């Protein structure tokens, strides 16, 4: 197996999506994998998020 020498650089939106997936997989495993609507809601959550965003 080849190991990449350089990891990809993620932008803020990609980091938010990855973080939401990681968080929800641990906190609500019965609802994981998530629907796209559920993922958007997780990313747009207003509590415990800085900055607050609004993704479609």
C-alpha positions in Angstrom: 0.0 0.0 0.0 1.3 3.4 -1.0 1.4 6.0 1.8 0.8 9.5 0.5 3.6 11.9 1.3 1.4 15.0 1.3 -2.0 15.1 2.9 -4.6 17.2 1.1 -5.3 20.6 2.5 -9.0 21.0 3.4 -10.9 24.2 3.2 -13.2 25.4 6.0 -16.4 23.8 4.5 -14.7 20.5 4.1 -13.4 20.6 7.7 -16.9 21.4 9.0 -18.4 18.4 7.1 -15.7 16.0 8.2 -16.1 17.2 11.8 -19.9 16.9 11.7 -19.6 13.3 10.4 -17.0 12.4 13.1 -19.1 13.9 15.9 -22.4 12.4 14.8 -20.9 9.0 14.3 -19.9 9.0 18.0 -22.9 10.8 19.5 -25.8 9.4 17.5 -24.6 6.1 16.0 -28.2 4.9 15.4 -28.6 7.7 12.8 -25.3 7.1 11.1 -24.6 7.0 8.1 -26.5 10.3 7.8 -28.7 11.6 5.1 -27.6 14.7 3.2 -30.3 16.7 5.0 -29.1 15.4 8.4 -25.5 16.3 7.5 -26.5 19.8 6.4 -28.4 20.3 9.7 -25.4 19.1 11.6 -23.1 21.5 9.8 -25.6 24.4 10.2 -26.1 23.7 13.9 -26.0 27.0 15.9 -24.9 25.7 19.3 -21.3 24.8 20.0 -20.2 26.0 16.6 -17.9 28.8 15.7 -18.3 30.3 13.2 -22.0 29.6 12.7 -22.6 28.9 9.0 -25.5 28.2 6.7 -24.8 25.6 4.1 -27.5 24.5 1.6 
